Amino acid sequence: MTPMSVVPPPSRLTDRKRDAIVQAAIAEFREHGFNGTSMDRVAAAAEVSKRTVYNHFPSKEELFEAILGQLWERSQSLADVPYDAGRPLREQLLDLLGQKMQLLGDASFIDLSRVAMAEMMHSPERAQAMVARLSEKEEGLPRWIRAAQQGNALRAGVDPQYAANQLHGMVKSFAFWPQLAMGRPPLTAPEQQQVLADAVDMFLGFYAMAPGKPGRKKQPQ
């Protein structure tokens, strides 16, 4: 007997309905934007009652926030590689960023990010509150940087989130923002590899411990 078979049927049905609502809402927001999407349209697309939609999501804002939460989770938690003192820093960082690069090339992710960006610009107060709640979740890269600092592999005295934002910024300037704002096509596989390699090399060139620093020798990159 598999673990799924012991889950009570009502829970499975509830989960299926919630997922159907979210997927229908994603399609509606992509096609019609935030203002053009209604809970009635979402209910019809999900093939559930309007009451069912409201039972899961009391408002369109909360439904949209749930979708942004999924985006955030996909973006920040895909590649959660723990720091390993026995592996080269460069190899670990390429693993950390590799899955995220795949996500940035996903057309659905770009479309939903564009909808989210438009709504955030339209309602900055709601955007600030939403981002504040979402950003409470620690992502994998700052956690990895913090561990590498504690292992004396990366420079100490630098905020891990600040350093992570720098590395992400180098990647997104080629693999996210041009596609989001200017409709550029996703990077090809060779382009992705070049962007990742160059970004990681520049990051390590600045943050990796240099030979002769107290406490350790520079780790292979």
C-alpha positions as CSV (number, residue, x, y, z in Angstrom):
1,M,0.0,0.0,0.0
2,T,1.5,3.3,-1.0
3,P,1.4,6.4,1.3
4,M,-1.0,8.2,-1.1
5,S,-3.6,5.4,-0.7
6,V,-4.0,6.0,3.1
7,V,-4.8,9.8,2.6
8,P,-8.5,10.4,3.4
9,P,-10.5,11.0,0.2
10,P,-11.9,14.4,1.3
11,S,-8.4,15.7,1.7
12,R,-7.4,14.5,-1.7
13,L,-10.4,16.0,-3.3
14,T,-9.9,19.3,-1.5
15,D,-6.3,19.4,-2.6
16,R,-7.3,18.6,-6.2
17,K,-9.8,21.4,-6.2
18,R,-7.4,23.9,-4.7
19,D,-4.8,23.0,-7.3
20,A,-7.4,23.3,-10.1
21,I,-8.3,26.7,-8.9
22,V,-4.7,27.9,-8.8
23,Q,-4.0,26.5,-12.3
24,A,-7.1,28.1,-13.7
25,A,-6.2,31.4,-12.0
26,I,-2.7,31.3,-13.5
27,A,-4.1,30.9,-17.0
28,E,-6.6,33.7,-16.4
29,F,-4.1,36.1,-14.9
30,R,-1.7,35.3,-17.8
31,E,-4.4,36.0,-20.4
32,H,-6.4,38.9,-18.9
33,G,-4.1,40.4,-16.2
34,F,-5.1,41.2,-12.7
35,N,-7.9,43.6,-13.3
36,G,-9.4,41.6,-16.2
37,T,-9.6,38.4,-14.1
38,S,-12.6,37.7,-11.9
39,M,-13.4,35.0,-9.4
40,D,-16.3,34.0,-11.6
41,R,-14.0,33.4,-14.6
42,V,-11.6,31.4,-12.3
43,A,-14.4,29.3,-11.0
44,A,-15.7,28.5,-14.5
45,A,-12.2,27.7,-15.8
46,A,-11.5,25.4,-12.8
47,E,-15.0,23.8,-13.1
48,V,-15.9,24.4,-9.5
49,S,-18.5,26.6,-7.8
50,K,-17.7,30.2,-7.0
51,R,-18.3,29.3,-3.3
52,T,-15.6,26.7,-3.6
53,V,-13.2,29.3,-4.9
54,Y,-14.0,31.6,-2.0
55,N,-13.7,28.8,0.5
56,H,-10.0,28.4,-0.5
57,F,-9.3,32.1,-1.3
58,P,-11.4,34.8,0.3
59,S,-10.5,37.4,-2.3
60,K,-8.9,37.8,-5.7
61,E,-5.9,39.5,-3.9
62,E,-5.3,36.4,-1.7
63,L,-5.6,34.1,-4.8
64,F,-3.0,36.2,-6.6
65,E,-0.8,36.3,-3.6
66,A,-0.9,32.5,-3.4
67,I,0.3,32.4,-7.0
68,L,3.1,34.8,-6.2
69,G,4.0,32.6,-3.3
70,Q,4.4,29.7,-5.6
71,L,6.6,31.8,-7.9
72,W,8.7,32.8,-4.9
73,E,9.0,29.2,-3.8
74,R,10.0,28.0,-7.2
75,S,12.5,30.9,-7.6
76,Q,14.1,30.7,-4.2
77,S,13.9,27.1,-3.2
78,L,14.6,25.0,-6.3
79,A,18.3,24.5,-5.8
80,D,18.9,24.3,-2.1
81,V,22.4,22.7,-2.2
82,P,24.1,22.6,1.3
83,Y,27.6,23.9,1.6
84,D,30.2,21.2,1.4
85,A,33.7,22.1,2.5
86,G,35.1,19.1,0.5
87,R,33.7,20.3,-2.9
88,P,35.1,23.2,-5.0
89,L,33.2,26.4,-4.5
90,R,32.6,26.9,-8.3
91,E,31.1,23.5,-8.7
92,Q,28.7,24.1,-5.8
93,L,27.6,27.5,-7.0
94,L,27.0,26.2,-10.5
95,D,24.7,23.5,-9.0
96,L,22.9,26.1,-6.9
97,L,22.2,28.4,-9.9
98,G,21.6,25.7,-12.5
99,Q,18.0,24.9,-11.6
100,K,17.2,28.5,-11.2
101,M,18.4,29.2,-14.7
102,Q,16.0,26.6,-16.0
103,L,13.2,28.3,-14.2
104,L,14.1,31.7,-15.6
105,G,13.8,30.1,-19.1
106,D,10.3,28.9,-18.4
107,A,7.8,31.0,-20.5
108,S,5.0,30.5,-17.9
109,F,7.3,31.8,-15.1
110,I,8.1,34.9,-17.2
111,D,4.5,35.5,-18.1
112,L,3.4,35.3,-14.4
113,S,6.3,37.4,-13.3
114,R,5.2,40.1,-15.8
115,V,1.6,40.0,-14.4
116,A,3.0,40.2,-10.9
117,M,5.2,43.1,-11.7
118,A,2.4,45.0,-13.3
119,E,0.1,44.5,-10.3
120,M,2.9,45.5,-7.9
121,M,3.4,48.8,-9.8
122,H,-0.4,49.3,-9.8
123,S,-0.7,48.7,-6.0
124,P,2.6,49.4,-4.3
125,E,1.1,49.2,-0.8
126,R,-0.1,45.7,-1.3
127,A,3.1,44.8,-3.0
128,Q,5.2,46.0,-0.1
129,A,3.2,44.0,2.4
130,M,3.2,40.9,0.2
131,V,7.0,41.1,-0.4
132,A,7.6,41.6,3.3
133,R,5.8,38.4,4.1
134,L,7.3,36.4,1.3
135,S,10.9,37.6,2.1
136,E,10.7,36.2,5.6
137,K,11.6,32.8,4.0
138,E,15.3,32.3,3.8
139,E,16.4,31.1,0.4
140,G,19.1,28.6,-0.4
141,L,21.9,30.9,-1.7
142,P,22.2,33.2,1.3
143,R,22.2,30.1,3.5
144,W,25.0,28.6,1.4
145,I,27.0,31.8,1.5
146,R,26.6,32.1,5.3
147,A,27.9,28.5,5.7
148,A,30.8,29.1,3.4
149,Q,31.7,32.2,5.4
150,Q,31.6,30.2,8.6
151,G,33.9,27.7,7.0
152,N,36.3,30.5,6.1
153,A,35.9,29.8,2.4
154,L,34.3,33.2,1.6
155,R,35.0,36.6,2.9
156,A,33.4,37.3,6.3
157,G,31.8,40.6,7.3
158,V,29.5,40.7,4.2
159,D,25.8,40.3,4.5
160,P,25.0,36.9,2.8
161,Q,21.7,38.3,1.4
162,Y,23.6,41.3,-0.1
163,A,26.2,38.9,-1.7
164,A,23.4,36.6,-3.0
165,N,21.6,39.6,-4.5
166,Q,24.8,40.5,-6.4
167,L,25.1,37.0,-7.8
168,H,21.5,36.7,-8.7
169,G,21.6,40.2,-10.3
170,M,24.4,39.2,-12.6
171,V,22.4,36.2,-13.8
172,K,19.0,38.0,-14.1
173,S,20.5,40.9,-16.1
174,F,20.8,38.4,-19.0
175,A,18.3,35.6,-18.2
176,F,15.3,37.4,-16.7
177,W,15.0,41.2,-17.1
178,P,15.4,41.4,-20.9
179,Q,12.8,38.6,-21.3
180,L,10.4,40.2,-18.8
181,A,10.7,43.8,-19.9
182,M,11.6,43.7,-23.6
183,G,10.2,40.3,-24.7
184,R,13.6,38.9,-25.6
185,P,13.7,35.2,-26.3
186,P,15.0,32.8,-23.5
187,L,18.8,32.2,-23.6
188,T,20.0,29.2,-25.5
189,A,21.7,26.4,-23.5
190,P,25.2,27.6,-24.4
191,E,24.3,31.1,-23.5
192,Q,22.9,29.9,-20.2
193,Q,26.1,28.1,-19.4
194,Q,28.3,31.1,-20.3
195,V,26.2,33.5,-18.1
196,L,26.4,31.1,-15.2
197,A,30.1,30.4,-15.5
198,D,31.0,34.1,-15.9
199,A,28.8,35.2,-13.0
200,V,30.2,32.5,-10.7
201,D,33.8,33.3,-11.7
202,M,33.3,37.0,-11.0
203,F,31.6,36.3,-7.7
204,L,34.4,34.0,-6.5
205,G,37.0,36.4,-7.8
206,F,35.8,39.0,-5.3
207,Y,34.5,36.9,-2.4
208,A,36.6,33.7,-2.3
209,M,39.3,33.7,0.4
210,A,42.7,34.5,-1.2
211,P,45.9,32.6,-0.5
212,G,47.7,33.8,2.6
213,K,44.6,34.9,4.5
214,P,44.6,33.7,8.1
215,G,42.8,30.4,8.8
216,R,42.9,28.7,5.4
217,K,44.3,28.4,1.9
218,K,42.1,29.4,-1.0
219,Q,39.8,26.6,-1.9
220,P,39.9,25.2,-5.5
221,Q,37.3,26.8,-7.7
